Each structure stands twice: as C-alpha cells, then as structure tokens.
C-alpha cells in the first residue's frame, strides 16, 4: 500500500465518523488548507509581489533580516 493510499483511507475513515451537519465546515477546512499549502505559479507570484511593491507594501531589508534572525533563534530553542 502506498503512503498516499494509506492517508486516503484514514481521511475517509475520519470523514465517515463526522456527523453530517459538520461536513460542510469540514469541506471548507480541507479546501482552505489545500489552497494555503499549494504554491502559486511563478508568474502569478511575481505579479502579486510586483503589485505589492508598486503599492509601497514593502519592508526595509534590515527588518526582514531581524525577522529571519528571530525565527531562526526560536527554531534553535525548540530543538
């Protein structure tokens, strides 16, 4: 059995155990999750980024590096 098939079986089992009145919300959760983890095509991502630049929605490079440093330090502490 492939890993994908094993996950599909588990998801199917969970869905079957979910009361019918909660299925619309579950479907919405699954769709939103898929959309959040799926990468946009490069051209679309570039257009969005360029649009943000034109609107002035940018951060100074020093602030970006500070955020990267903080995230990196948090990751090191959790290990």
Secondary structure, 3 states (H helix, E strand, C coil): CCHHHHHHHHHHHHHHHCCHHHHHHHHHHHHHHHHHHCCCCHHHHHHHHHHHHHCCCCCCHHHHHHHHHHHHHHHHHHC
